[in-house]
Amino acid sequence: MGGDKCRETAGSGLLAVVDETSLPMVYLNPGQVLMTDKPTVVSTVLGSCVSVTMFNAARQYGAICHGMLPDCNGRECYECPERLKYVECSVIHMTRHIQRVGIDLKGLDVKIFGGAEVLASATTTRKRDTVGRQNIEAAYKILSRLGLTPSVTDVGGVNGRKILFYTHTGDVYLKRLRRQFL
């Protein structure tokens, strides 16, 4: 199936051309998902948010989400108008679409990034996990439920990340950002 491109957003992303590769470049905002078989470079910046990338080599099909919160508290993800801002729901959304275009989930290379603790805390003891930790746990939990194991993870810590995802190769390039105290 050539030419399949599905891009859902909870806002508008910017489309530009990367000079050195002549590939289209898309900036993925929080609460957005991009799925395509068109060679594209997807850029996003993560703090406590989590991105999950999925790639099928046989079809050169890539998908990426930028989830802001762990889950939608049990609502039906597919019906929820805000589903793409949740890690669990956006992963479910991506896998359902990937299956609809005829790709078996077993053939996916999955990677997880983000979930940093980017805000300085007044205390070192916490009664609850940070949003970043909750997002990481949500990603692992839904991927496990779907029978998917990440091949690469770069999660947690205190530094944000900028990632570039090449949808046609599955490559992800990562740059750690310096911690900024508020």
DRENPA-3360 file (N, C-alpha, C; in nm, 2 decimals, always signed):
BEGIN
1 = MGGDKCRE = +0.08/-0.12/+0.00/+0.00/+0.00/+0.00/+0.09/+0.12/+0.00 ~ +0.10/+0.19/-0.11/+0.18/+0.31/-0.12/+0.10/+0.43/-0.08 ~ +0.17/+0.53/-0.03/+0.11/+0.66/-0.01/+0.03/+0.67/+0.11 ~ +0.03/+0.58/+0.20/-0.05/+0.59/+0.32/+0.01/+0.68/+0.42 ~ -0.05/+0.79/+0.45/+0.00/+0.88/+0.55/-0.11/+0.93/+0.64 ~ -0.10/+0.90/+0.77/-0.20/+0.94/+0.86/-0.14/+1.03/+0.96 ~ -0.19/+1.15/+0.98/-0.13/+1.24/+1.08/-0.25/+1.30/+1.15 ~ -0.25/+1.27/+1.28/-0.36/+1.32/+1.37/-0.29/+1.42/+1.46;
9 = TAGSGLLA = -0.35/+1.53/+1.49/-0.29/+1.62/+1.58/-0.40/+1.68/+1.67 ~ -0.35/+1.73/+1.79/-0.43/+1.81/+1.88/-0.38/+1.95/+1.87 ~ -0.35/+2.00/+1.75/-0.29/+2.13/+1.73/-0.22/+2.12/+1.59 ~ -0.15/+2.22/+1.55/-0.09/+2.21/+1.42/+0.06/+2.19/+1.43 ~ +0.12/+2.10/+1.35/+0.27/+2.09/+1.35/+0.33/+2.17/+1.24 ~ +0.45/+2.19/+1.24/+0.52/+2.26/+1.14/+0.58/+2.16/+1.04 ~ +0.57/+2.19/+0.91/+0.63/+2.11/+0.81/+0.74/+2.19/+0.74 ~ +0.86/+2.13/+0.73/+0.97/+2.20/+0.66/+1.05/+2.09/+0.59;
17 = VVDETSLP = +1.15/+2.13/+0.51/+1.24/+2.04/+0.45/+1.37/+2.05/+0.51 ~ +1.43/+1.93/+0.55/+1.56/+1.93/+0.60/+1.66/+1.94/+0.49 ~ +1.74/+2.05/+0.50/+1.83/+2.08/+0.39/+1.93/+1.97/+0.35 ~ +1.99/+1.91/+0.45/+2.10/+1.81/+0.42/+2.04/+1.68/+0.36 ~ +1.91/+1.65/+0.38/+1.86/+1.52/+0.34/+1.75/+1.54/+0.24 ~ +1.70/+1.66/+0.22/+1.58/+1.68/+0.13/+1.46/+1.60/+0.17 ~ +1.45/+1.56/+0.30/+1.34/+1.49/+0.35/+1.25/+1.59/+0.41 ~ +1.12/+1.57/+0.41/+1.03/+1.66/+0.48/+1.05/+1.64/+0.63;
25 = MVYLNPGQ = +1.04/+1.75/+0.70/+1.06/+1.75/+0.85/+0.94/+1.80/+0.91 ~ +0.89/+1.72/+1.02/+0.77/+1.75/+1.09/+0.81/+1.77/+1.24 ~ +0.76/+1.88/+1.30/+0.78/+1.89/+1.44/+0.65/+1.84/+1.51 ~ +0.67/+1.74/+1.60/+0.56/+1.68/+1.67/+0.54/+1.74/+1.80 ~ +0.43/+1.81/+1.82/+0.39/+1.87/+1.94/+0.34/+1.77/+2.04 ~ +0.34/+1.81/+2.17/+0.27/+1.72/+2.27/+0.13/+1.69/+2.23 ~ +0.09/+1.57/+2.25/-0.05/+1.53/+2.21/-0.07/+1.50/+2.06 ~ +0.04/+1.47/+1.99/+0.03/+1.44/+1.85/+0.09/+1.30/+1.82;
33 = VLMTDKPT = +0.04/+1.25/+1.71/+0.09/+1.12/+1.66/+0.11/+1.13/+1.51 ~ +0.22/+1.07/+1.46/+0.24/+1.07/+1.32/+0.27/+0.93/+1.28 ~ +0.20/+0.88/+1.17/+0.22/+0.75/+1.11/+0.23/+0.76/+0.96 ~ +0.33/+0.70/+0.90/+0.35/+0.72/+0.76/+0.44/+0.62/+0.70 ~ +0.42/+0.60/+0.57/+0.52/+0.52/+0.49/+0.60/+0.61/+0.40 ~ +0.58/+0.74/+0.41/+0.66/+0.84/+0.34/+0.78/+0.87/+0.42 ~ +0.90/+0.87/+0.36/+1.02/+0.91/+0.43/+1.01/+1.05/+0.49 ~ +1.02/+1.06/+0.62/+1.00/+1.19/+0.69/+1.09/+1.19/+0.81;
41 = VVSTVLGS = +1.14/+1.31/+0.85/+1.21/+1.32/+0.97/+1.12/+1.39/+1.07 ~ +1.10/+1.33/+1.18/+1.01/+1.38/+1.29/+1.10/+1.43/+1.40 ~ +1.08/+1.55/+1.44/+1.16/+1.61/+1.55/+1.06/+1.64/+1.67 ~ +1.10/+1.62/+1.79/+1.03/+1.65/+1.90/+1.12/+1.67/+2.02 ~ +1.07/+1.75/+2.12/+1.15/+1.78/+2.24/+1.07/+1.72/+2.36 ~ +1.13/+1.64/+2.44/+1.07/+1.57/+2.55/+1.13/+1.61/+2.69 ~ +1.04/+1.64/+2.78/+1.08/+1.66/+2.92/+1.02/+1.54/+2.99 ~ +0.91/+1.56/+3.06/+0.85/+1.45/+3.13/+0.76/+1.37/+3.04;
49 = CVSVTMFN = +0.74/+1.42/+2.92/+0.66/+1.35/+2.82/+0.74/+1.23/+2.76 ~ +0.67/+1.13/+2.70/+0.73/+1.01/+2.65/+0.69/+1.00/+2.50 ~ +0.79/+0.96/+2.42/+0.77/+0.93/+2.28/+0.79/+0.78/+2.26 ~ +0.70/+0.71/+2.20/+0.72/+0.57/+2.16/+0.73/+0.57/+2.01 ~ +0.83/+0.51/+1.95/+0.84/+0.50/+1.81/+0.82/+0.35/+1.77 ~ +0.76/+0.33/+1.65/+0.74/+0.20/+1.60/+0.78/+0.20/+1.45 ~ +0.85/+0.10/+1.41/+0.90/+0.09/+1.27/+0.89/-0.05/+1.22 ~ +0.84/-0.06/+1.10/+0.83/-0.19/+1.03/+0.92/-0.18/+0.91;
57 = AARQYGAI = +1.03/-0.26/+0.91/+1.13/-0.25/+0.80/+1.08/-0.30/+0.67 ~ +1.00/-0.40/+0.66/+0.95/-0.46/+0.54/+0.87/-0.35/+0.46 ~ +0.79/-0.28/+0.53/+0.71/-0.17/+0.47/+0.76/-0.03/+0.48 ~ +0.88/-0.02/+0.55/+0.93/+0.11/+0.57/+0.83/+0.21/+0.63 ~ +0.76/+0.16/+0.73/+0.65/+0.23/+0.79/+0.69/+0.27/+0.93 ~ +0.67/+0.40/+0.96/+0.71/+0.45/+1.09/+0.59/+0.52/+1.16 ~ +0.59/+0.51/+1.29/+0.49/+0.58/+1.38/+0.56/+0.63/+1.50 ~ +0.51/+0.75/+1.55/+0.57/+0.81/+1.67/+0.46/+0.89/+1.74;
65 = CHGMLPDC = +0.46/+0.88/+1.87/+0.37/+0.96/+1.95/+0.44/+1.05/+2.05 ~ +0.38/+1.15/+2.10/+0.43/+1.24/+2.20/+0.33/+1.25/+2.31 ~ +0.33/+1.16/+2.41/+0.24/+1.15/+2.51/+0.27/+1.23/+2.63 ~ +0.18/+1.31/+2.68/+0.20/+1.40/+2.79/+0.17/+1.34/+2.93 ~ +0.07/+1.26/+2.94/+0.02/+1.20/+3.06/+0.01/+1.05/+3.04 ~ +0.01/+0.97/+3.15/+0.02/+0.83/+3.14/-0.11/+0.76/+3.08 ~ -0.22/+0.79/+3.13/-0.34/+0.72/+3.08/-0.47/+0.81/+3.10 ~ -0.58/+0.76/+3.04/-0.70/+0.84/+3.05/-0.80/+0.79/+3.15;
73 = NGRECYEC = -0.75/+0.72/+3.25/-0.83/+0.66/+3.36/-0.94/+0.57/+3.32 ~ -0.91/+0.48/+3.23/-1.01/+0.38/+3.19/-1.11/+0.42/+3.09 ~ -1.11/+0.54/+3.04/-1.21/+0.57/+2.93/-1.17/+0.49/+2.81 ~ -1.27/+0.47/+2.72/-1.24/+0.40/+2.59/-1.15/+0.49/+2.51 ~ -1.03/+0.45/+2.49/-0.93/+0.53/+2.42/-0.97/+0.57/+2.28 ~ -1.02/+0.48/+2.21/-1.05/+0.51/+2.07/-1.16/+0.61/+2.05 ~ -1.25/+0.62/+2.15/-1.36/+0.72/+2.15/-1.32/+0.85/+2.21 ~ -1.22/+0.86/+2.29/-1.18/+0.98/+2.36/-1.13/+1.09/+2.27;
81 = PERLKYVE = -1.18/+1.21/+2.27/-1.13/+1.31/+2.18/-0.99/+1.36/+2.22 ~ -0.95/+1.34/+2.34/-0.82/+1.38/+2.39/-0.72/+1.27/+2.39 ~ -0.75/+1.16/+2.33/-0.67/+1.03/+2.34/-0.52/+1.05/+2.31 ~ -0.49/+1.14/+2.22/-0.35/+1.14/+2.18/-0.26/+1.21/+2.28 ~ -0.31/+1.27/+2.38/-0.22/+1.33/+2.48/-0.18/+1.23/+2.59 ~ -0.24/+1.11/+2.59/-0.21/+1.01/+2.68/-0.12/+0.90/+2.62 ~ -0.01/+0.86/+2.69/+0.08/+0.76/+2.64/+0.01/+0.63/+2.61 ~ -0.07/+0.58/+2.70/-0.14/+0.45/+2.68/-0.23/+0.46/+2.55;
89 = CSVIHMTR = -0.31/+0.56/+2.55/-0.41/+0.58/+2.44/-0.34/+0.60/+2.30 ~ -0.23/+0.68/+2.30/-0.17/+0.70/+2.17/-0.10/+0.58/+2.12 ~ -0.04/+0.50/+2.21/+0.02/+0.37/+2.17/-0.09/+0.28/+2.11 ~ -0.20/+0.27/+2.18/-0.32/+0.19/+2.13/-0.36/+0.24/+1.99 ~ -0.37/+0.37/+1.98/-0.41/+0.43/+1.85/-0.32/+0.39/+1.74 ~ -0.19/+0.40/+1.77/-0.09/+0.37/+1.67/-0.10/+0.22/+1.63 ~ -0.10/+0.13/+1.73/-0.11/-0.01/+1.69/-0.23/-0.05/+1.62 ~ -0.34/+0.01/+1.65/-0.47/-0.02/+1.58/-0.45/+0.03/+1.43;
97 = HIQRVGID = -0.40/+0.14/+1.41/-0.38/+0.19/+1.27/-0.28/+0.10/+1.20 ~ -0.17/+0.07/+1.26/-0.07/-0.01/+1.20/-0.13/-0.15/+1.16 ~ -0.21/-0.21/+1.24/-0.28/-0.33/+1.20/-0.38/-0.31/+1.09 ~ -0.45/-0.20/+1.09/-0.55/-0.17/+0.98/-0.48/-0.15/+0.84 ~ -0.35/-0.11/+0.84/-0.28/-0.10/+0.71/-0.21/-0.23/+0.68 ~ -0.23/-0.34/+0.76/-0.18/-0.47/+0.72/-0.05/-0.51/+0.77 ~ +0.00/-0.44/+0.88/+0.13/-0.47/+0.94/+0.10/-0.55/+1.07 ~ +0.18/-0.66/+1.08/+0.17/-0.74/+1.20/+0.25/-0.67/+1.31;
105 = LKGLDVKI = +0.20/-0.66/+1.43/+0.27/-0.60/+1.54/+0.40/-0.67/+1.57 ~ +0.41/-0.80/+1.55/+0.53/-0.88/+1.58/+0.65/-0.83/+1.49 ~ +0.62/-0.76/+1.38/+0.73/-0.71/+1.30/+0.77/-0.57/+1.33 ~ +0.73/-0.52/+1.44/+0.77/-0.38/+1.48/+0.89/-0.37/+1.56 ~ +0.97/-0.27/+1.53/+1.09/-0.23/+1.62/+1.04/-0.12/+1.70 ~ +1.03/-0.13/+1.83/+0.97/-0.03/+1.92/+1.08/+0.03/+2.01 ~ +1.08/+0.16/+2.02/+1.17/+0.24/+2.11/+1.10/+0.34/+2.19 ~ +1.15/+0.36/+2.31/+1.09/+0.45/+2.41/+1.19/+0.56/+2.45;
113 = FGGAEVLA = +1.15/+0.69/+2.46/+1.23/+0.80/+2.50/+1.15/+0.89/+2.59 ~ +1.23/+0.96/+2.68/+1.17/+1.07/+2.76/+1.14/+1.03/+2.90 ~ +1.04/+1.09/+2.96/+1.01/+1.07/+3.10/+1.10/+1.12/+3.20 ~ +1.17/+1.23/+3.17/+1.26/+1.29/+3.26/+1.19/+1.36/+3.38 ~ +1.26/+1.38/+3.48/+1.22/+1.46/+3.59/+1.28/+1.60/+3.57 ~ +1.22/+1.68/+3.50/+1.28/+1.81/+3.45/+1.26/+1.93/+3.55 ~ +1.16/+1.91/+3.64/+1.14/+2.02/+3.73/+1.21/+1.99/+3.86 ~ +1.28/+2.10/+3.92/+1.34/+2.08/+4.05/+1.24/+2.06/+4.16;
121 = SATTTRKR = +1.27/+1.98/+4.25/+1.17/+1.95/+4.36/+1.22/+2.01/+4.49 ~ +1.13/+2.06/+4.57/+1.16/+2.12/+4.70/+1.21/+2.01/+4.80 ~ +1.16/+1.89/+4.78/+1.20/+1.78/+4.87/+1.25/+1.66/+4.80 ~ +1.33/+1.58/+4.86/+1.39/+1.47/+4.80/+1.30/+1.34/+4.82 ~ +1.21/+1.35/+4.92/+1.13/+1.23/+4.94/+0.99/+1.26/+4.88 ~ +0.94/+1.16/+4.80/+0.82/+1.18/+4.73/+0.72/+1.07/+4.77 ~ +0.60/+1.11/+4.79/+0.50/+1.00/+4.81/+0.44/+0.95/+4.68 ~ +0.45/+1.02/+4.57/+0.40/+0.98/+4.44/+0.52/+0.99/+4.34;
129 = DTVGRQNI = +0.50/+0.90/+4.24/+0.60/+0.91/+4.13/+0.58/+1.04/+4.05 ~ +0.68/+1.09/+3.99/+0.67/+1.20/+3.90/+0.59/+1.17/+3.78 ~ +0.55/+1.27/+3.71/+0.47/+1.25/+3.58/+0.56/+1.17/+3.48 ~ +0.69/+1.21/+3.48/+0.78/+1.13/+3.39/+0.79/+0.99/+3.42 ~ +0.80/+0.95/+3.55/+0.80/+0.81/+3.59/+0.67/+0.74/+3.55 ~ +0.56/+0.81/+3.58/+0.43/+0.75/+3.54/+0.42/+0.73/+3.39 ~ +0.47/+0.82/+3.31/+0.46/+0.81/+3.17/+0.55/+0.69/+3.12 ~ +0.66/+0.67/+3.18/+0.75/+0.56/+3.15/+0.68/+0.43/+3.18;
137 = EAAYKILS = +0.62/+0.42/+3.30/+0.55/+0.30/+3.34/+0.43/+0.27/+3.25 ~ +0.36/+0.37/+3.21/+0.25/+0.35/+3.12/+0.29/+0.30/+2.99 ~ +0.40/+0.35/+2.94/+0.46/+0.30/+2.81/+0.49/+0.15/+2.82 ~ +0.57/+0.11/+2.92/+0.61/-0.03/+2.94/+0.49/-0.12/+2.96 ~ +0.39/-0.07/+3.03/+0.27/-0.15/+3.07/+0.19/-0.18/+2.94 ~ +0.16/-0.08/+2.86/+0.08/-0.10/+2.74/+0.16/-0.18/+2.63 ~ +0.29/-0.16/+2.62/+0.36/-0.23/+2.52/+0.37/-0.38/+2.57 ~ +0.38/-0.41/+2.69/+0.38/-0.55/+2.74/+0.25/-0.61/+2.72;
145 = RLGLTPSV = +0.14/-0.54/+2.74/+0.01/-0.59/+2.72/-0.01/-0.62/+2.57 ~ +0.05/-0.55/+2.48/+0.04/-0.57/+2.34/+0.14/-0.68/+2.29 ~ +0.23/-0.73/+2.38/+0.33/-0.82/+2.34/+0.45/-0.76/+2.27 ~ +0.47/-0.64/+2.29/+0.58/-0.57/+2.23/+0.69/-0.54/+2.33 ~ +0.82/-0.56/+2.29/+0.93/-0.53/+2.38/+1.02/-0.43/+2.31 ~ +1.05/-0.32/+2.38/+1.13/-0.21/+2.32/+1.28/-0.27/+2.29 ~ +1.33/-0.23/+2.18/+1.47/-0.27/+2.14/+1.57/-0.16/+2.20 ~ +1.52/-0.04/+2.22/+1.60/+0.07/+2.27/+1.51/+0.15/+2.36;
153 = TDVGGVNG = +1.57/+0.19/+2.47/+1.51/+0.28/+2.57/+1.61/+0.39/+2.61 ~ +1.56/+0.51/+2.62/+1.64/+0.61/+2.69/+1.54/+0.70/+2.76 ~ +1.52/+0.66/+2.89/+1.42/+0.72/+2.97/+1.47/+0.76/+3.11 ~ +1.39/+0.85/+3.17/+1.42/+0.89/+3.31/+1.53/+0.99/+3.31 ~ +1.59/+1.00/+3.43/+1.69/+1.10/+3.45/+1.64/+1.24/+3.47 ~ +1.72/+1.34/+3.46/+1.68/+1.48/+3.49/+1.69/+1.57/+3.37 ~ +1.74/+1.51/+3.26/+1.76/+1.59/+3.14/+1.65/+1.57/+3.03 ~ +1.60/+1.67/+2.97/+1.51/+1.66/+2.86/+1.59/+1.61/+2.74;
161 = RKILFYTH = +1.52/+1.58/+2.64/+1.58/+1.52/+2.52/+1.52/+1.58/+2.39 ~ +1.60/+1.60/+2.29/+1.55/+1.63/+2.16/+1.57/+1.50/+2.08 ~ +1.47/+1.46/+2.00/+1.49/+1.34/+1.92/+1.45/+1.37/+1.78 ~ +1.52/+1.30/+1.69/+1.49/+1.30/+1.54/+1.46/+1.16/+1.51 ~ +1.34/+1.13/+1.45/+1.30/+1.00/+1.42/+1.28/+0.99/+1.26 ~ +1.35/+0.90/+1.20/+1.35/+0.88/+1.06/+1.25/+0.77/+1.03 ~ +1.13/+0.81/+0.98/+1.02/+0.71/+0.97/+1.05/+0.60/+0.87 ~ +1.13/+0.62/+0.77/+1.16/+0.51/+0.67/+1.27/+0.42/+0.71;
169 = TGDVYLKR = +1.35/+0.45/+0.81/+1.46/+0.36/+0.86/+1.44/+0.32/+1.00 ~ +1.36/+0.39/+1.08/+1.35/+0.36/+1.22/+1.46/+0.42/+1.31 ~ +1.55/+0.48/+1.25/+1.66/+0.54/+1.32/+1.61/+0.66/+1.41 ~ +1.67/+0.67/+1.53/+1.64/+0.78/+1.62/+1.77/+0.84/+1.67 ~ +1.78/+0.97/+1.65/+1.90/+1.04/+1.70/+1.85/+1.12/+1.82 ~ +1.93/+1.12/+1.92/+1.90/+1.18/+2.05/+2.00/+1.28/+2.09 ~ +1.95/+1.40/+2.14/+2.04/+1.49/+2.20/+1.99/+1.53/+2.34 ~ +2.07/+1.51/+2.44/+2.03/+1.55/+2.58/+2.04/+1.70/+2.60;
177 = LRRQFL = +1.94/+1.75/+2.66/+1.93/+1.89/+2.68/+1.98/+1.92/+2.83 ~ +2.04/+2.04/+2.84/+2.09/+2.08/+2.97/+1.97/+2.11/+3.06 ~ +1.98/+2.07/+3.19/+1.87/+2.09/+3.28/+1.86/+2.24/+3.32 ~ +1.73/+2.28/+3.31/+1.70/+2.42/+3.34/+1.62/+2.42/+3.47 ~ +1.67/+2.49/+3.57/+1.59/+2.50/+3.70/+1.50/+2.62/+3.69 ~ +1.37/+2.60/+3.73/+1.27/+2.70/+3.74/+1.27/+2.77/+3.87;
% end
